[in-house]
Amino acid sequence: MPHDDDHDGGVASCIPQPVVHPTAVVESGARLAAGVRIGPYCIVSAGAMIGRGTVLENHVTIMGTVRIGERNRIFPNCVIGGEPQDVSYRGTATSVEIGDDNVIREGVTINRGSEKEAGVTAIGNANFLMAACHVAHDCRIGDHVVIANGTLLGGHVRILSRASLSGAVAVHHWATIGGWSFVAGLSRVLHDVPPFMLCEGAPARPRCINLVALKRGGFDAPTIDAIAEAHRLLYRAKVGLEPAREILRSHNMLGPQVSDLLEFFGHQQDGRHGRARERRRAA
């Protein structure tokens, strides 16, 4: 079985080699690093590269060009690297890239990229994708993101680091989910979700700041108060971007996190249909 270790015999003998169950099919050309485990009835394509310590439990299908990092755990019936579900796709060689330390639970599907962007669907590090999630073509997910059961991401969605999506959320294509945000279960996300906010509804709207995550993340009280005031000005008082900026500056509340929120809000307003990245789509 091909693998990526080029150590001398003395060192290599101490490194666990890939273990492939007899019922699994690993095509010639697939590259498996040290400590990889391929469980029963898995299928791994010739274009796969799987990093050290990653485990495919059983009945996992890896299709096409897929690069998976280290120490990931992929549960039964996941399909990673299937063709994009886009009627305009014409068979171009595109890919999926997955980082390290991710947990991908039962029945998750991750499609590879299309020709419309860089041709890559990318997932970062230390993410938790729960059962039956769908990650469509050209999506990009940051680090430490939690996506609960049955949530569906349309094509070209961006989820920034430390965001959390509850169960059965549907995210419109080209939408962006800001960092440290939370989307409540059964929400229909038609517009970008601002960072640090808790959003809920059909369509989902910012209801309040994501206080639990901010406290758990170690944000200090003045920063949390400043984010809360920015939320009040933008989404309750609706004073507008520049007046909100001046009010926050006058109260010495214009720190890095609030500046990020204001920048996100500005890009969203410049976009179409409440989605900043729709500008790219239109171009």
N, C-alpha and C positions, 0 to 999 in steps of 0.2 A: 504494500500500500504506500503511495507516495507520501512523504512528509518533509518538513522543512528543517530538520536538525542536521547541522554539519559539524557536530562536535567530534572530538576523538573518541576512540572506543571506551576509554576509562570513564570519561564524563558521561557519554551517551548511555552507558549501561545503568546510570543512576536516574535517568530521566524516563518517566513512563511513556511508552510509545502509544500511538493511537490504537484504540480498541474498537473494532467494527463487528457487530453481531453478524452471525452467518446468514441471517435472512435479509440483511440490509444490502442495498445496491449502491455502490460508490463507483461512479464512472471513472475511467482512466483519464488522468489529467487533473482531477480534484486534488487539492493540497490540504493535508491535515497535519496540524502541528502536534507537538508533544502533549499528551494527556487528553486529547480529544476522545470522546466516547460517542459512537454512533449506535443507537439502540435498534431494537427489532423493527424490521419492515420500513426503515427509513430509505429515502432515495436522495442521493447527493449528485448533483450534475457535475460535468467535467469542468465547468467554469467556476466552481466553488473554491474559496480559500477560507479555512476555518482555523482560528487561533487557539493557542494553548488553553487547555482546561475547559473548553466549551463542550457542553453535553446536549445531544439530541436524544430525547428520551425514547420515543418510538413513533412510528407512522408520521414522521416529519418529512416533508418534501422540500428540497432546495432545487430551484429551477434557474437555469441561465447563469449569468455572471453575478455572483453574490459573494461579498467579502464580509466575513463575520470575525470580530475580534476575540479577545480572551475572556474566559470565565463566564460566558453566557450560558443560560439554561433555557432550552427550548422544549416546550411540552408537546404532548401528542396532537396530531392532526393539524399542525401549523403548516402553511404553504407560504414559502418565502421566495420571491423572485419570479412570480408569475407575470405574464405579459400585462401591460397596462390595460385597464378596461376603458379604452378610448377608441372610438370608431375611426379616428384619424391615424392611429398607429399603423406603421407600415413595416414593422419588423426590424427596425434599427437596433443595433447592439447597444442596449442600455443596461443599467445595473442597480443593485441594492448594496448599500454599505451600512454595516452595523458595528458599533463600537464595542466597548468592554463592559462586563458586569451587568448586563441586561437580563431581566426575567421576562420571557415571552410565554404566556400561558396558553391553554388549550384552544385550538381552532383559530388562532390569529392568522390573518392573511396580510401579506406585505407585498405589494406589486412593485415591479421595477419601473424606472423612469420612462418618460416619453421623449419625443423629439422637441417638445415645446420649451424646455428649459435646458438644464445641463445634462439631462439624461440619467439622473441619479435620484433614487429615493434614499434618504440618509437618516439614520437613527444614531444618536450619540451614545453616552455612557450612563450606566446605573439607572436605566429607565425600567418601569414596571408596566407592562402591557397585559391587562387581564383578559380573560377568556372572550373569544369571539369578536375581538376588535378588528377593524379593517383600516389599514393604512394604504391609501391610494397612491397612484403614480406621482412622482415628483414631490411628495411630502418631505419635510425636514423637521426632525424632532431633536431638541437640544439634549441636555443632561438632567437627570433626576426628575424626570417627568413621570407622572402616574396617570394612566388612562384606564378607567374601570370598564367592566364587562359590557360588551355590545356596542361600544362607541364607534362611530363611523367617521372617518376623515375623508373628505373629498380630495380631489387632485390639487396639488400645489399648495396645500395647507402648510403653514409654519407654526410650530409650537415651541416657544422659547423656554429656556431652562427653568425648572422649579414650578412649572405650571401643573395643575391637576384638573382632570376631567372626570366627572362622575359617570354613572352608568347610563347607557342608551342615549348618549348625546350625539347629535348629528351636526357636523361642521361643514358648512358650505365651502366649495372649492375656492381657492385663492384667499381664504380668510387667514388671519394671523391671531394666535393666542399669546398674549403677553406673558412675560415671566412673573412668577409668584402669584399668578391668578388662579381662580377656582371657578369651574363651570358646573353648576348644579345638574343633577340627573334629569333626564328627559328634556333637556333644553335643545332648542333649535338655534344654532349659531349661524346667523346670516351676516353678521358684521364682525369686524375685528373686536377682540376682547382686550381691553387695556391692561397693562401690567398692574399688579397689586390689588386688583378688583375681584369681588365675588359677583359673578353674573348668573342670571337665571331667567328662564322664561321662553316663550315662543312668539316672537324672537327673543333671544337672550339679551338682557340689558344690565349694565352695572347697577347693582342694588346697594352695595356698601363696600368697604375695603375688606380684603381677605385677612382679617385681624389674626386669626389662629395661625396661619402660615407665617405672617410677619413676626409674631412673638416667638414661634418655634425657630424661625430663622435667625433670631438674635438681633432684630432691628430694635434700636433704642426708642424710648418714648417720644423724644422730640421728632424723630423721623416719622414715626407712625402718626403723630398728630399732624405733621405737615402733609402727609399723603391723604389723611382724612379731610383736611381742609381743601386740598386740591380737588378731591372727589366732590365735596360740597359745592365748590364754585363752578366746576365744569358740568356736573350732572344733576344738580338740584337747583342751584341759583341760575345756572346756564348763562353766566356773564360773558362767555366767549374766551378764546384762548389768550389773547394779549391782555385784556383786563385782568384775567386770572393770574397771569404771569406777574403783572405789576403789583397786584395785591399781595401775592405770596412773597415777592421780593421785598416789599415794604415791611412785611412781618418777619423777615429773615428766615423764610421757610423754603427758599429756592435751592435745596440741596441736590445732590446727584440723582437720587431716586425720583424726586419731584420733577426735575428737569427731564429725566427719561420719560416720565408719564406725559408731560406736556409735549415733548417731541413726538411721541406715539400718537397723541391726540391730533396734533397738527398734520401728520402724514395721513391719518385716517380721514380727516376732513378734506384733504387734497385728492383722495382717491375717489373711486366710484362705488356707489351702493354701500358705503360704510366700510369698504375694504381697501386699504392703501395699495395692496399689490395688484388691484385691478388696473392700475395705470400701466403696469408691465404687460398685463394680458392685452390691453387695448393696443399697446405698441407692437 
